[in-house]
Amino acid sequence: MVKRYLSLCSLENALHLLKTSFPVPDRRETIPVTASLGRVVAAPVYAPCTVPEVSLAAMDGIAVKSRDTLGAGDQAALTLRDFARVNTGNVIPPGYDAVIMIEDTVEDGDAFRIRKAAAPGQHIRPAGEDIQKGRLVLPRGHLIRAFDIGALATYGITCLEVRTVHVGIIPTGSELVPLGVRPGPGQVVESNTIMAQVYLDAMGAHCTRLPITCDDKDLIREALRSAAAANDLVLISAGSSAGTRDFTAEVISSLGTLLFHGVAVKPGKPMMLGVIGGKPVIGLPGYPLAAQTVIREFAGTLLEEWGLAPAQKFPVPVRLATPVSSDLGFDEFLPVSVGRVGRQYWGMAQSRGPVVQMATVRANGYAHIPAPVEGFEAGHKLDVFLTTDPATIQRTILLSGVMDPALEELGNLARDEGLYIHAGNTGNTGGLLSLRRNSCHAAPMMIPEPSRQSASGFVRSLQGMRDLAWIHIAGIEQGIASREPVSPDALDRLRWVTVRRDLFSPTIFDALLSDSNLDPKRLPGITFEVGSSAAVAAAVEAGQADAGICSRQAAEARGLCFVRVADEQYELALHCPMLDDPLIAHLLALVRGQEFKAALMRRGPYDTTQTGRVCRMPAEPAGPEIGRAGSPSGLI
Amino acid sequence: MVKRYLSLCSLENALHLLKTSFPVPDRRETIPVTASLGRVVAAPVYAPCTVPEVSLAAMDGIAVKSRDTLGAGDQAALTLRDFARVNTGNVIPPGYDAVIMIEDTVEDGDAFRIRKAAAPGQHIRPAGEDIQKGRLVLPRGHLIRAFDIGALATYGITCLEVRTVHVGIIPTGSELVPLGVRPGPGQVVESNTIMAQVYLDAMGAHCTRLPITCDDKDLIREALRSAAAANDLVLISAGSSAGTRDFTAEVISSLGTLLFHGVAVKPGKPMMLGVIGGKPVIGLPGYPLAAQTVIREFAGTLLEEWGLAPAQKFPVPVRLATPVSSDLGFDEFLPVSVGRVGRQYWGMAQSRGPVVQMATVRANGYAHIPAPVEGFEAGHKLDVFLTTDPATIQRTILLSGVMDPALEELGNLARDEGLYIHAGNTGNTGGLLSLRRNSCHAAPMMIPEPSRQSASGFVRSLQGMRDLAWIHIAGIEQGIASREPVSPDALDRLRWVTVRRDLFSPTIFDALLSDSNLDPKRLPGITFEVGSSAAVAAAVEAGQADAGICSRQAAEARGLCFVRVADEQYELALHCPMLDDPLIAHLLALVRGQEFKAALMRRGPYDTTQTGRVCRMPAEPAGPEIGRAGSPSGLI
């Protein structure tokens, strides 16, 4: 057996080593104050002058000698001839010690009449009211905000010394192409170092991305040697697993010391930490989500430890909408979508594949599952760190069920109205469970034709639900997609691809087999089960299977042949009272609008004749013949 | 009477007018994806290709035909000769349909032995696993985060269309000088438009700051006309009050329509809104804190309404540490410092003067007091919107009492340790009240010499407190500061400046009068009462008074003559159990360190011989003779 990692370093130990093995570089740069937003000041900033430098009028009016005003009153107007007209901010001329607001005076030729005495100092801004010369404006380590810049400018501060760190980032891998070059088969765009640069630069670092180094030990060694000499921190991307061309660990050891290779963190396990010439070298895993974890939890943490601007963390306590499993002994990080259903915040885990970057894109936060935990039940409470403006959470609609491009178009329209749709691809069954837990606003479901419903275990399970309402999104044709036309009597010789059975009831495939008198056991094996109708079509297009069951829309998007087998109804199921929820009411208006229908027509063949129709299930569950009476599509 | 504003527009009406009077400009620009952090996408982004395009190895290992592996088991090793060595990410060669991890194999010459059968599709990333061509990557209106950029790059997206808005900003005022020019008396650095530019650019706008226009109606008209023609939004700074040279409202009316002048918002009242050629024109008040309110609550809100990146809002529910008054009918915004004392978040209002920019700099959040409220009692619960990383709140030490530059030096050192000191200038009495409410960690207090304590009402009030501990910061010499040496028999002919009586017991001044047998009534009036010892010295230096009572440090910093009258002890008072709080324990270690003493010696004359000494008051209050037994300085 080849052992990939001799031993895994715990997250805690890895962070401890990272934070304590290297001196703080204390690198600084001087920048114009106008370009300092989000930067961290390197040295305390003291006021170079007193502001205001002299006493000023705090109001528009007249500067007066307060003793002249004694005796003025409601019944005793007093005429002042010794005054100076001042506007707000004007210097108080010598001898005057109070200002009377212009609205408290009546002009009378070249005099002013007043009806109230002025107290000494009244409406005068004393010298130094804002700050005195030599006083502290910003402590060392202060993170500069927009309004701080206003104050600094007012005090005449034009430039600032702020902290920075020089980071060299080396992408390695013969399969990589730079952004802008279209990758061939098996090639990928080198994007992990772009993420690292964007993330770390936002903290105030200066990242230098070096050219892609192919999997050649000597080239990697040379790149690493010069990057470590020129920077305070080096990230080297990929080459960190145990493949035949993973040289990073070996090269680090040859130039310095490898502190550890492999951390008990998922995703992120192949991470490594070394030291070359006293400088830390972090080996980033090649998988994008693993790279993200290491960028955020290790590289970002080190820069924060070195005094750069922390990435803001806003934790929200949520309940898990779905159970989450986790490997005992591994600290896991998972992308989560958070929304508020009723009075409760729910967190829906997104896909956890280490390469599915869309999981992070779709999520609005992430959760950390500590190493001693094997997972959590649905309903468990934990903190999610938001990656979006917290204010958006109140306007987020959580959906759990079957995904379809129709939802993407709805999501676009919703965003124009300030609504955020977050959806989990949990299938019909997952959607049903979420509705039972009240952990989603609504569940998009794919409901079979009435004639097929009796065969569907899923539809039978709907009987247990009371008070459901259904918002019809669209009718969707389902059928056989293939690269070449298929003959009905050759179905049993094809390699098939279907959606995973845990996602939704593959009624179409069952129906097809039954209609063709095919014995599932005689089929040559389902090569792939994939996550969505579109993935089925992609697999057929790519030749991984000869035929698959998917929507006409998915098949036509790939230019595949398509034979219709049945129609399914794409429905949004929800508890009846949820129809009164302002977010859902807003959403329903969008579903019913012309813009949504137009978007559906553009996007693919959808039957939109019933789009936006709402029906309610009877409060009492129907009898066993739900295909006739109780099913949503039966009613629609 | 001159009426400044004919009528004030409510915040709600003003926002309604702002949001509904202007079409969304829908201005876009195309930028490189690598420069898109924090921007908002203008059009939905669909995947230009399927990722991965073909099936790939998900692990380092061997690609196999799954049917060849049937029969392998723990007791039945199976030797495979038909395989392809693959690294993670390699294309699966035709014919193979599973990958076996290298650690689950034993190499055997040019064959591999396995002990477990492979399922079809095992460790293969199917084509389209991450995304399929044509599927939605980012909805319209999506705010781009660092890790989104990674996904976009992976999908081969090099450029993005994002939203922007062109904003023209006109600074007006003959008293203004641009940043970099030292202002003369009565001049100020033009900083409000810098704030506006920094704040709005961070939302994705392109602001153009025009040159300073002096208070000349024709010049302002011409600047406004061309700015409105060239931009989607115009901000015109100042000239919005009712001074003799406030022309903004008049000029807007001459070029277009003035929608309102004056809002029931504090600070920010003189704000105005107009329309010129269909474009909104916002008149910013001249006072910096009023300008901030209008930039954040109006200009920022309009850009958010237009779809730009919102300024993130992190609300934290806090209890008010001090009572807050508010004008009925005015929506007020006040800078607040938030910290956690025990299990409770407390918010301490900073100074609310509309020109004291340091109040915003010192605060870590702000609160909104709605118009129908006249104020809140201490202890009232309300939301504060943080202006700093929420994580820092847990490491914030709240102090309430007498401010002194010694605290600034302590704040610098604390920041190096990841601690944040937030202090409110509430005086001895305010500090005492805060301690009673447990709304601060500790109260910095200025304690008179034992011989003066019997005269001090404040020290008597300390008797009511039990279980107090005192951390000695430094001894501070207090005395008379003046520009020219003062003769003891001329004291009653001087114009004096003192600190405000509500800030701390002005024992020194009382003692001086008593020692000199002076009758306070015979003094020619205290021209100014100011907020701190340093402000006293500034007022004397500026000639607003002939003499003042302040610290030697403050006097010498201004080059004033100084005659010592008494010593006071600068002490940090706190409840004894607070000494065990980790933040305070950390702080105490800093107070006792050599670095702090060195900083105090650099900063000014301080007596540091006792710095860091802790004493506890007896649990039972002492008798009336607290100067001998019960007082902190008596014990130290």
Boltz contact constraints between the chains, C-beta under 6 A:
constraints:
  - contact:
      token1: [A, 1]
      token2: [B, 103]
      max_distance: 6.0
  - contact:
      token1: [A, 2]
      token2: [B, 102]
      max_distance: 6.0
  - contact:
      token1: [A, 2]
      token2: [B, 103]
      max_distance: 6.0
  - contact:
      token1: [A, 4]
      token2: [B, 103]
      max_distance: 6.0
  - contact:
      token1: [A, 34]
      token2: [B, 194]
      max_distance: 6.0
  - contact:
      token1: [A, 37]
      token2: [B, 198]
      max_distance: 6.0
  - contact:
      token1: [A, 44]
      token2: [B, 412]
      max_distance: 6.0
  - contact:
      token1: [A, 50]
      token2: [B, 538]
      max_distance: 6.0
  - contact:
      token1: [A, 54]
      token2: [B, 185]
      max_distance: 6.0
  - contact:
      token1: [A, 54]
      token2: [B, 542]
      max_distance: 6.0
  - contact:
      token1: [A, 55]
      token2: [B, 544]
      max_distance: 6.0
  - contact:
      token1: [A, 60]
      token2: [B, 241]
      max_distance: 6.0
  - contact:
      token1: [A, 60]
      token2: [B, 242]
      max_distance: 6.0
  - contact:
      token1: [A, 60]
      token2: [B, 243]
      max_distance: 6.0
  - contact:
      token1: [A, 87]
      token2: [B, 243]
      max_distance: 6.0
  - contact:
      token1: [A, 88]
      token2: [B, 241]
      max_distance: 6.0
  - contact:
      token1: [A, 89]
      token2: [B, 175]
      max_distance: 6.0
  - contact:
      token1: [A, 91]
      token2: [B, 185]
      max_distance: 6.0
  - contact:
      token1: [A, 91]
      token2: [B, 186]
      max_distance: 6.0
  - contact:
      token1: [A, 102]
      token2: [B, 2]
      max_distance: 6.0
  - contact:
      token1: [A, 103]
      token2: [B, 1]
      max_distance: 6.0
  - contact:
      token1: [A, 103]
      token2: [B, 2]
      max_distance: 6.0
  - contact:
      token1: [A, 103]
      token2: [B, 4]
      max_distance: 6.0
  - contact:
      token1: [A, 120]
      token2: [B, 525]
      max_distance: 6.0
  - contact:
      token1: [A, 120]
      token2: [B, 527]
      max_distance: 6.0
  - contact:
      token1: [A, 121]
      token2: [B, 528]
      max_distance: 6.0
  - contact:
      token1: [A, 126]
      token2: [B, 528]
      max_distance: 6.0
  - contact:
      token1: [A, 126]
      token2: [B, 530]
      max_distance: 6.0
  - contact:
      token1: [A, 126]
      token2: [B, 539]
      max_distance: 6.0
  - contact:
      token1: [A, 127]
      token2: [B, 538]
      max_distance: 6.0
  - contact:
      token1: [A, 127]
      token2: [B, 542]
      max_distance: 6.0
  - contact:
      token1: [A, 128]
      token2: [B, 535]
      max_distance: 6.0
  - contact:
      token1: [A, 128]
      token2: [B, 538]
      max_distance: 6.0
  - contact:
      token1: [A, 130]
      token2: [B, 355]
      max_distance: 6.0
  - contact:
      token1: [A, 130]
      token2: [B, 356]
      max_distance: 6.0
  - contact:
      token1: [A, 130]
      token2: [B, 357]
      max_distance: 6.0
  - contact:
      token1: [A, 130]
      token2: [B, 358]
      max_distance: 6.0
  - contact:
      token1: [A, 131]
      token2: [B, 358]
      max_distance: 6.0
  - contact:
      token1: [A, 132]
      token2: [B, 534]
      max_distance: 6.0
  - contact:
      token1: [A, 132]
      token2: [B, 538]
      max_distance: 6.0
  - contact:
      token1: [A, 134]
      token2: [B, 557]
      max_distance: 6.0
  - contact:
      token1: [A, 136]
      token2: [B, 408]
      max_distance: 6.0
  - contact:
      token1: [A, 139]
      token2: [B, 411]
      max_distance: 6.0
  - contact:
      token1: [A, 139]
      token2: [B, 412]
      max_distance: 6.0
  - contact:
      token1: [A, 139]
      token2: [B, 415]
      max_distance: 6.0
  - contact:
      token1: [A, 140]
      token2: [B, 412]
      max_distance: 6.0
  - contact:
      token1: [A, 140]
      token2: [B, 415]
      max_distance: 6.0
  - contact:
      token1: [A, 141]
      token2: [B, 415]
      max_distance: 6.0
  - contact:
      token1: [A, 145]
      token2: [B, 387]
      max_distance: 6.0
  - contact:
      token1: [A, 146]
      token2: [B, 195]
      max_distance: 6.0
  - contact:
      token1: [A, 146]
      token2: [B, 198]
      max_distance: 6.0
  - contact:
      token1: [A, 146]
      token2: [B, 199]
      max_distance: 6.0
  - contact:
      token1: [A, 147]
      token2: [B, 195]
      max_distance: 6.0
  - contact:
      token1: [A, 147]
      token2: [B, 292]
      max_distance: 6.0
  - contact:
      token1: [A, 147]
      token2: [B, 360]
      max_distance: 6.0
  - contact:
      token1: [A, 148]
      token2: [B, 361]
      max_distance: 6.0
  - contact:
      token1: [A, 149]
      token2: [B, 198]
      max_distance: 6.0
  - contact:
      token1: [A, 150]
      token2: [B, 191]
      max_distance: 6.0
  - contact:
      token1: [A, 150]
      token2: [B, 195]
      max_distance: 6.0
  - contact:
      token1: [A, 150]
      token2: [B, 288]
      max_distance: 6.0
  - contact:
      token1: [A, 151]
      token2: [B, 357]
      max_distance: 6.0
  - contact:
      token1: [A, 151]
      token2: [B, 361]
      max_distance: 6.0
  - contact:
      token1: [A, 153]
      token2: [B, 179]
      max_distance: 6.0
  - contact:
      token1: [A, 153]
      token2: [B, 189]
      max_distance: 6.0
  - contact:
      token1: [A, 153]
      token2: [B, 191]
      max_distance: 6.0
  - contact:
      token1: [A, 153]
      token2: [B, 194]
      max_distance: 6.0
  - contact:
      token1: [A, 154]
      token2: [B, 189]
      max_distance: 6.0
  - contact:
      token1: [A, 154]
      token2: [B, 191]
      max_distance: 6.0
  - contact:
      token1: [A, 154]
      token2: [B, 357]
      max_distance: 6.0
  - contact:
      token1: [A, 156]
      token2: [B, 189]
      max_distance: 6.0
  - contact:
      token1: [A, 158]
      token2: [B, 179]
      max_distance: 6.0
  - contact:
      token1: [A, 158]
      token2: [B, 180]
      max_distance: 6.0
  - contact:
      token1: [A, 175]
      token2: [B, 89]
      max_distance: 6.0
  - contact:
      token1: [A, 179]
      token2: [B, 153]
      max_distance: 6.0
  - contact:
      token1: [A, 179]
      token2: [B, 158]
      max_distance: 6.0
  - contact:
      token1: [A, 180]
      token2: [B, 158]
      max_distance: 6.0
  - contact:
      token1: [A, 185]
      token2: [B, 54]
      max_distance: 6.0
  - contact:
      token1: [A, 185]
      token2: [B, 91]
      max_distance: 6.0
  - contact:
      token1: [A, 186]
      token2: [B, 91]
      max_distance: 6.0
  - contact:
      token1: [A, 189]
      token2: [B, 153]
      max_distance: 6.0
  - contact:
      token1: [A, 189]
      token2: [B, 154]
      max_distance: 6.0
  - contact:
      token1: [A, 189]
      token2: [B, 156]
      max_distance: 6.0
  - contact:
      token1: [A, 191]
      token2: [B, 150]
      max_distance: 6.0
  - contact:
      token1: [A, 191]
      token2: [B, 153]
      max_distance: 6.0
  - contact:
      token1: [A, 191]
      token2: [B, 154]
      max_distance: 6.0
  - contact:
      token1: [A, 194]
      token2: [B, 34]
      max_distance: 6.0
  - contact:
      token1: [A, 194]
      token2: [B, 153]
      max_distance: 6.0
  - contact:
      token1: [A, 195]
      token2: [B, 146]
      max_distance: 6.0
  - contact:
      token1: [A, 195]
      token2: [B, 147]
      max_distance: 6.0
  - contact:
      token1: [A, 195]
      token2: [B, 150]
      max_distance: 6.0
  - contact:
      token1: [A, 198]
      token2: [B, 37]
      max_distance: 6.0
  - contact:
      token1: [A, 198]
      token2: [B, 146]
      max_distance: 6.0
  - contact:
      token1: [A, 198]
      token2: [B, 149]
      max_distance: 6.0
  - contact:
      token1: [A, 199]
      token2: [B, 146]
      max_distance: 6.0
  - contact:
      token1: [A, 241]
      token2: [B, 60]
      max_distance: 6.0
  - contact:
      token1: [A, 241]
      token2: [B, 88]
      max_distance: 6.0
  - contact:
      token1: [A, 242]
      token2: [B, 60]
      max_distance: 6.0
  - contact:
      token1: [A, 243]
      token2: [B, 60]
      max_distance: 6.0
  - contact:
      token1: [A, 243]
      token2: [B, 87]
      max_distance: 6.0
  - contact:
      token1: [A, 288]
      token2: [B, 150]
      max_distance: 6.0
  - contact:
      token1: [A, 292]
      token2: [B, 147]
      max_distance: 6.0
  - contact:
      token1: [A, 310]
      token2: [B, 389]
      max_distance: 6.0
  - contact:
      token1: [A, 312]
      token2: [B, 389]
      max_distance: 6.0
  - contact:
      token1: [A, 313]
      token2: [B, 391]
      max_distance: 6.0
  - contact:
      token1: [A, 314]
      token2: [B, 314]
      max_distance: 6.0
  - contact:
      token1: [A, 314]
      token2: [B, 390]
      max_distance: 6.0
  - contact:
      token1: [A, 355]
      token2: [B, 130]
      max_distance: 6.0
  - contact:
      token1: [A, 356]
      token2: [B, 130]
      max_distance: 6.0
  - contact:
      token1: [A, 357]
      token2: [B, 130]
      max_distance: 6.0
  - contact:
      token1: [A, 357]
      token2: [B, 151]
      max_distance: 6.0
  - contact:
      token1: [A, 357]
      token2: [B, 154]
      max_distance: 6.0
  - contact:
      token1: [A, 358]
      token2: [B, 130]
      max_distance: 6.0
  - contact:
      token1: [A, 358]
      token2: [B, 131]
      max_distance: 6.0
  - contact:
      token1: [A, 360]
      token2: [B, 147]
      max_distance: 6.0
  - contact:
      token1: [A, 361]
      token2: [B, 148]
      max_distance: 6.0
  - contact:
      token1: [A, 361]
      token2: [B, 151]
      max_distance: 6.0
  - contact:
      token1: [A, 387]
      token2: [B, 145]
      max_distance: 6.0
  - contact:
      token1: [A, 389]
      token2: [B, 310]
      max_distance: 6.0
  - contact:
      token1: [A, 389]
      token2: [B, 312]
      max_distance: 6.0
  - contact:
      token1: [A, 390]
      token2: [B, 314]
      max_distance: 6.0
  - contact:
      token1: [A, 391]
      token2: [B, 313]
      max_distance: 6.0
  - contact:
      token1: [A, 408]
      token2: [B, 136]
      max_distance: 6.0
  - contact:
      token1: [A, 411]
      token2: [B, 139]
      max_distance: 6.0
  - contact:
      token1: [A, 412]
      token2: [B, 44]
      max_distance: 6.0
  - contact:
      token1: [A, 412]
      token2: [B, 139]
      max_distance: 6.0
  - contact:
      token1: [A, 412]
      token2: [B, 140]
      max_distance: 6.0
  - contact:
      token1: [A, 415]
      token2: [B, 139]
      max_distance: 6.0
  - contact:
      token1: [A, 415]
      token2: [B, 140]
      max_distance: 6.0
  - contact:
      token1: [A, 415]
      token2: [B, 141]
      max_distance: 6.0
  - contact:
      token1: [A, 527]
      token2: [B, 120]
      max_distance: 6.0
  - contact:
      token1: [A, 528]
      token2: [B, 121]
      max_distance: 6.0
  - contact:
      token1: [A, 528]
      token2: [B, 126]
      max_distance: 6.0
  - contact:
      token1: [A, 530]
      token2: [B, 126]
      max_distance: 6.0
  - contact:
      token1: [A, 534]
      token2: [B, 132]
      max_distance: 6.0
  - contact:
      token1: [A, 535]
      token2: [B, 128]
      max_distance: 6.0
  - contact:
      token1: [A, 538]
      token2: [B, 50]
      max_distance: 6.0
  - contact:
      token1: [A, 538]
      token2: [B, 127]
      max_distance: 6.0
  - contact:
      token1: [A, 538]
      token2: [B, 128]
      max_distance: 6.0
  - contact:
      token1: [A, 538]
      token2: [B, 132]
      max_distance: 6.0
  - contact:
      token1: [A, 539]
      token2: [B, 126]
      max_distance: 6.0
  - contact:
      token1: [A, 542]
      token2: [B, 54]
      max_distance: 6.0
  - contact:
      token1: [A, 542]
      token2: [B, 127]
      max_distance: 6.0
  - contact:
      token1: [A, 544]
      token2: [B, 55]
      max_distance: 6.0
  - contact:
      token1: [A, 557]
      token2: [B, 134]
      max_distance: 6.0
